[in-house]
């Protein structure tokens, strides 16, 4: 198994709250790994622990052979990891273009990459000089994902990108992620929308009470409604 990212026994506290109780998770290179679970299972805390936003108290996080569990967030990002939080993380007072420029690690945009962004999300070209805070929720989510792909990243970590979005916007995000997957981009994705999960997911890990309790293929989980109900409390279709 060619693992790009591996978590072993990760324990994370937030203040006095013990959230992760020993997370074991593998993300295979060039695949999309879905991280699923009930609300409060620890999915977002796992992503934030990977990015160094919350420091694990125990366990290891290894990215492409390099331990990153004690690194600061900017150093983790410089290794080629992009993070799209559930809150989107855009700068509302800046323009779309300024948001994109801040996301680039080099002084100049790669023109071909920017063309890809506009092909995925043409509204961003139209809104390039507009303040990001004036855009709709769906447009902001497009900008958040676009910031992550404005340069080649070795790993993309995305937290619930379809939350509250219209079906047409979700389809645009799916098309974007499918093309990135076709280019061997590795993605770790938290998502509740069944259509999105089934459309893009290769592997799946299901969390409960701060631990990973099931791993396998997304296709196998999508076929097994009894397993879905046991692991998630209801079938994946009910999350649409």
C-alpha positions as CSV (number, residue, x, y, z in Angstrom):
1,X,0.0,0.0,0.0
2,X,1.5,3.3,-1.1
3,X,0.6,5.6,1.8
4,X,1.1,9.3,1.3
5,X,-0.3,10.1,4.8
6,X,-0.5,7.9,7.8
7,X,-1.9,8.6,11.3
8,X,-1.1,6.1,14.1
9,X,-2.6,6.3,17.5
10,X,-3.3,10.0,17.3
11,X,-4.7,11.5,20.6
12,X,-5.9,15.1,20.6
13,X,-7.4,17.2,23.4
14,X,-9.1,20.5,23.0
15,X,-8.7,22.2,26.3
16,X,-10.1,19.8,28.9
17,X,-12.0,17.8,26.2
18,X,-10.5,14.5,25.0
19,X,-11.6,14.4,21.3
20,X,-9.4,11.8,19.5
21,X,-8.8,8.6,21.3
22,X,-6.1,7.0,19.1
23,X,-6.9,7.6,15.4
24,X,-5.3,5.2,12.9
25,X,-5.8,6.4,9.3
26,X,-4.1,5.8,6.0
27,X,-4.5,7.9,2.9
28,X,-3.2,6.2,-0.2
29,X,-1.4,8.2,-2.9
30,X,-3.4,9.3,-5.9
31,X,-6.8,8.3,-4.4
32,X,-9.7,10.0,-2.7
33,X,-10.2,8.9,0.9
34,X,-13.6,9.7,2.4
35,X,-13.6,10.4,6.2
36,X,-17.2,9.8,7.4
37,X,-19.0,9.6,10.7
38,X,-21.7,11.0,12.9
39,X,-21.6,14.6,14.0
40,X,-19.1,14.9,16.8
41,X,-17.2,11.8,15.9
42,X,-13.9,13.7,15.6
43,X,-13.6,14.2,11.8
44,X,-12.8,17.9,11.8
45,X,-10.5,17.5,14.8
46,X,-8.6,14.8,12.8
47,X,-8.1,17.2,9.9
48,X,-7.0,20.1,12.2
49,X,-4.6,17.7,13.9
50,X,-3.0,16.8,10.6
51,X,-2.6,20.5,9.8
52,X,-1.1,21.3,13.2
53,X,-3.9,23.6,14.2
54,X,-4.4,21.4,17.2
55,X,-1.3,19.5,18.4
56,X,-1.7,15.8,19.2
57,X,-0.7,14.7,22.7
58,X,0.3,11.3,21.5
59,X,0.7,9.2,18.3
60,X,2.3,10.0,15.0
61,X,1.4,11.7,11.8
62,X,3.7,10.9,8.9
63,X,3.4,12.6,5.4
64,X,5.4,10.9,2.7
65,X,7.9,9.6,5.2
66,X,8.3,12.8,7.1
67,X,6.8,13.1,10.7
68,X,4.7,16.2,10.8
69,X,2.9,15.9,14.1
70,X,5.1,18.5,15.9
71,X,5.4,20.9,13.0
72,X,3.7,24.3,12.8
73,X,0.9,24.8,10.3
74,X,2.9,27.0,7.8
75,X,5.6,24.3,7.7
76,X,3.1,21.6,7.1
77,X,1.5,23.6,4.3
78,X,4.9,24.2,2.6
79,X,5.2,20.4,2.2
80,X,2.5,20.7,-0.4
81,X,-0.7,20.2,1.7
82,X,-3.7,22.3,1.1
83,X,-6.5,22.6,3.6
84,X,-10.1,23.8,2.9
85,X,-11.8,24.2,6.3
86,X,-15.6,24.0,6.8
87,X,-15.5,27.7,7.5
88,X,-13.9,28.2,4.0
89,X,-11.2,30.5,5.4
90,X,-11.5,33.2,2.7
91,X,-10.7,36.9,3.4
92,X,-14.0,38.7,3.0
93,X,-12.6,42.2,2.7
94,X,-10.2,41.3,-0.1
95,X,-11.1,40.7,-3.8
96,X,-11.4,37.3,-5.3
97,X,-8.1,37.9,-7.1
98,X,-6.4,39.0,-3.9
99,X,-7.6,35.9,-2.2
100,X,-6.1,33.8,-5.0
101,X,-2.8,35.6,-4.9
102,X,-2.4,35.1,-1.2
103,X,-3.0,31.3,-1.7
104,X,-0.1,31.1,-4.2
105,X,3.3,30.3,-2.8
106,X,5.1,31.8,-5.8
107,X,5.0,35.5,-6.9
108,X,3.3,34.8,-10.2
109,X,0.4,32.6,-11.2
110,X,0.8,29.7,-13.5
111,X,-1.4,30.8,-16.4
112,X,-2.4,27.2,-17.3
113,X,-3.4,26.5,-13.7
114,X,-5.4,29.6,-13.5
115,X,-7.2,28.7,-16.7
116,X,-8.1,25.4,-15.0
117,X,-9.6,27.3,-12.1
118,X,-11.7,29.4,-14.4
119,X,-12.8,26.3,-16.3
120,X,-13.9,24.6,-13.1
121,X,-15.5,27.8,-11.6
122,X,-16.1,30.4,-14.4
123,X,-17.9,32.7,-11.9
124,X,-14.5,33.5,-10.2
125,X,-13.2,35.1,-13.4
126,X,-16.3,37.3,-13.6
127,X,-16.0,38.2,-9.9
128,X,-12.2,38.6,-10.0
129,X,-12.2,42.2,-8.9
130,X,-15.2,41.9,-6.5
131,X,-14.9,41.7,-2.7
132,X,-15.1,38.0,-1.7
133,X,-17.5,38.9,1.2
134,X,-20.2,39.9,-1.3
135,X,-20.4,36.6,-3.0
136,X,-23.0,33.9,-2.3
137,X,-22.2,30.9,-0.1
138,X,-21.7,28.6,-3.1
139,X,-19.4,31.1,-4.8
140,X,-17.3,31.4,-1.6
141,X,-17.0,27.7,-1.4
142,X,-15.8,27.7,-5.0
143,X,-13.2,30.3,-4.1
144,X,-12.1,28.2,-1.1
145,X,-11.5,25.2,-3.3
146,X,-9.9,27.3,-6.0
147,X,-7.4,28.7,-3.5
148,X,-6.3,25.1,-2.7
149,X,-5.8,24.2,-6.3
150,X,-4.2,27.4,-7.6
151,X,-0.9,25.6,-7.4
152,X,-0.1,21.9,-7.6
153,X,-0.6,20.3,-4.2
154,X,0.5,16.9,-3.1
155,X,-2.4,16.5,-0.8
156,X,-5.8,18.3,-0.5
157,X,-7.7,18.1,2.8
158,X,-11.3,19.3,2.4
159,X,-13.9,19.6,5.2
160,X,-17.6,19.3,4.1
161,X,-17.4,21.4,0.9
162,X,-21.0,20.8,-0.1
163,X,-22.7,21.9,3.1
164,X,-25.6,24.1,2.4
165,X,-24.9,24.3,-1.4
166,X,-27.4,23.9,-4.3
167,X,-27.2,20.7,-6.4
168,X,-25.8,22.6,-9.4
169,X,-22.9,23.9,-7.3
170,X,-22.3,20.4,-5.9
171,X,-22.0,19.0,-9.4
172,X,-19.4,21.7,-10.2
173,X,-17.4,20.6,-7.2
174,X,-17.7,17.0,-8.1
175,X,-16.4,17.6,-11.6
176,X,-13.5,19.5,-10.2
177,X,-12.5,16.8,-7.8
178,X,-12.9,14.1,-10.4
179,X,-10.5,15.8,-12.7
180,X,-8.0,16.4,-9.9
181,X,-8.3,12.7,-9.1
182,X,-7.7,11.8,-12.7
183,X,-4.4,13.8,-12.4
184,X,-3.4,11.6,-9.4
185,X,-4.1,14.3,-6.8
186,X,-4.4,12.7,-3.4
187,X,-7.5,14.0,-1.5
188,X,-8.8,13.5,2.1
189,X,-12.4,14.5,2.1
190,X,-15.0,14.9,4.9
191,X,-18.4,14.9,3.4
192,X,-22.0,14.1,4.4
193,X,-23.5,14.3,0.9
194,X,-24.0,10.8,-0.5
195,X,-23.9,11.8,-4.1
196,X,-20.6,13.5,-3.6
197,X,-19.1,10.7,-1.5
198,X,-20.1,8.0,-4.0
199,X,-19.1,10.0,-7.0
200,X,-15.5,10.8,-6.0
201,X,-14.5,8.4,-3.2
202,X,-12.2,5.5,-3.6
203,X,-11.4,4.5,0.0
204,X,-13.4,5.2,3.1
205,X,-12.7,5.5,6.9
206,X,-15.6,5.8,9.3
207,X,-15.1,7.5,12.7
208,X,-17.0,7.1,15.9
209,X,-16.2,8.5,19.3
210,X,-12.8,9.7,18.3
211,X,-11.6,6.5,16.6
212,X,-11.6,5.0,13.1
213,X,-14.0,2.0,13.4
214,X,-14.2,0.9,9.8
215,X,-12.0,1.1,6.7
216,X,-12.6,-0.2,3.2
217,X,-13.6,0.9,-0.3
218,X,-16.3,3.6,-0.8
219,X,-18.0,1.4,-3.4
220,X,-18.4,-1.5,-0.9
221,X,-19.9,0.8,1.8
222,X,-22.2,2.4,-0.8
223,X,-23.6,-1.0,-1.6
224,X,-24.2,-2.1,2.0
225,X,-27.1,-0.1,3.5
226,X,-27.1,-2.3,6.7
227,X,-23.4,-1.5,7.3
228,X,-24.1,2.2,6.7
229,X,-26.9,2.2,9.2
230,X,-24.8,0.4,11.8
231,X,-21.8,2.8,11.3
232,X,-23.6,6.1,10.7
233,X,-27.0,5.7,12.3
234,X,-28.8,5.9,8.9
235,X,-28.2,5.1,5.3
236,X,-25.9,7.4,3.2
237,X,-28.8,8.2,1.0
238,X,-30.5,9.9,4.0
239,X,-27.6,12.4,4.1
240,X,-28.4,13.9,0.6
